[in-house]
Each structure stands twice: as structure tokens, then as C-alpha cells.
């Protein structure tokens, strides 16, 4: 089992920044298979950023150049630095761990709300 706890969400003005954190624990936790997803009202959950099987990072086109995913192995924590926030970034952001094939999400956090005002 894996437990994922997000923090760092909140209300910010357009153009501002936030850093989300995801503290992880559990016997099958793997920091190399972590990612961030988001779900806006009335929309499907979508990938924001993740680590890939090749050890690189993947980003949604809408956040490339503005968001950065990183990790602290010693703290079992994954971060999402979000700069240049836009109202369309408003969503609940979820931390997730993918399966060993990177083909689906096995574990989800509870989510943290990010609201960007114009």
C-alpha cells in the first residue's frame, strides 16, 4: 500500500506561483513512478507532469515552461512548482503513483485545491 498526502494548494492571483508537495509513504512506494494530475470542474482528470520510465519528465503542453516537477528522495516527497499561473489552471491537483509499466495510476492522493483568480 501507498499513502499520498498533498499540500500547498490555495488561492493565488493570475501570474503568481504556488508549490505543491506530496508526502508519500508505504511499502510499495516508488518515487520514480510519481506524477501530478488535475481535474477542473466539469472536466476529466488530466496529466500535468510526471516522471517517465526513462528517468525524464513529461509535461502537458498547457503547462510546459511554467510548471516543474521535482523530487526529494530522502524525504519521499514530490513537488510541483507552478509559475505564471492562469485562471485555467484552477483545479483540484492530485498526486499519483503509476504502476511499474507506467500505464495506469495505482494510487491517488486526496487532492489539493488550486484556485487562480483573474
C-alpha positions in Angstrom: 0.0 0.0 0.0 1.0 3.6 -0.6 -0.3 6.7 1.1 0.0 10.1 -0.6 -0.7 13.4 1.1 -0.8 16.6 -0.9 -0.4 20.1 0.5 0.3 23.6 -0.8 -2.8 24.5 -2.6 -4.6 27.7 -2.2 -5.9 30.9 -3.8 -3.5 33.0 -6.0 -3.8 35.8 -8.5 -3.0 35.2 -12.1 0.7 35.4 -12.7 1.5 34.1 -9.3 3.2 31.0 -8.1 2.5 28.0 -5.8 4.4 24.9 -4.9 2.6 21.7 -4.2 4.1 19.0 -2.1 3.2 15.3 -2.0 4.5 13.3 1.0 4.5 9.6 0.4 4.8 6.5 2.5 4.1 2.8 2.2 5.8 -0.5 1.5 5.4 -0.3 -2.3 6.2 3.4 -2.7 8.4 4.3 -5.6 9.4 7.9 -6.1 10.4 7.2 -9.7 6.8 6.5 -10.7 5.2 9.6 -9.4 3.2 12.3 -11.2 0.7 15.1 -10.8 -2.8 15.2 -12.3 -5.6 17.8 -12.1 -9.3 17.9 -12.5 -11.2 21.1 -13.2 -15.0 21.3 -12.7 -16.9 19.6 -15.4 -13.7 18.2 -17.0 -11.9 14.9 -17.0 -8.8 14.4 -14.9 -5.7 15.1 -16.9 -2.0 14.5 -16.6 0.0 17.6 -15.6 3.5 16.3 -15.1 5.2 13.0 -14.3 8.5 11.2 -14.2 8.9 8.7 -17.1 10.3 5.2 -17.3 13.4 6.7 -18.9 14.0 8.9 -15.9 13.0 12.1 -17.7 10.0 14.3 -17.1 6.8 14.7 -19.2 4.5 17.7 -19.1 1.2 18.6 -20.5 1.5 21.1 -23.3 -0.5 23.6 -21.4 2.0 23.8 -18.5 5.3 23.3 -20.3 7.7 26.1 -19.4 5.6 27.2 -16.4 5.4 24.1 -14.2 8.3 21.9 -12.9 8.1 18.5 -11.2 10.8 17.5 -8.8 11.5 15.1 -6.0 13.5 14.7 -2.8 14.3 11.1 -2.4 15.5 11.5 1.2 12.1 13.0 2.2 10.0 10.7 -0.1 8.4 13.9 -1.3 7.4 15.1 -4.8 6.9 18.7 -5.7 5.1 20.7 -8.4 6.4 24.2 -8.8 3.8 26.3 -10.6 4.8 29.6 -12.0 2.9 32.1 -14.2 -0.4 30.7 -13.1 -3.5 31.3 -15.2 -7.2 31.1 -14.3 -7.5 28.0 -16.5 -5.1 26.3 -14.1 -7.8 26.3 -11.5 -8.5 22.7 -10.5 -8.0 20.0 -7.8 -4.5 18.7 -8.1 -3.7 15.1 -7.3 -0.5 13.4 -6.6 -0.3 9.8 -8.0 1.9 6.8 -8.2 1.8 4.9 -11.5 2.2 1.1 -11.9 5.5 -0.5 -12.8 4.7 -0.2 -16.5 3.8 3.5 -16.3 0.5 2.6 -17.9 -2.0 3.5 -15.2 -2.3 5.1 -11.8 -2.3 2.7 -8.9 -2.6 5.2 -6.0 -4.1 8.6 -5.7 -3.8 11.3 -3.1 -6.8 13.1 -1.7 -6.2 16.2 -3.8 -5.5 19.9 -3.1 -7.5 22.8 -4.5 -5.7 25.4 -6.6 -7.7 28.5 -7.5 -6.3 31.2 -9.7 -8.2 34.5 -9.8 -8.1 36.9 -12.8 
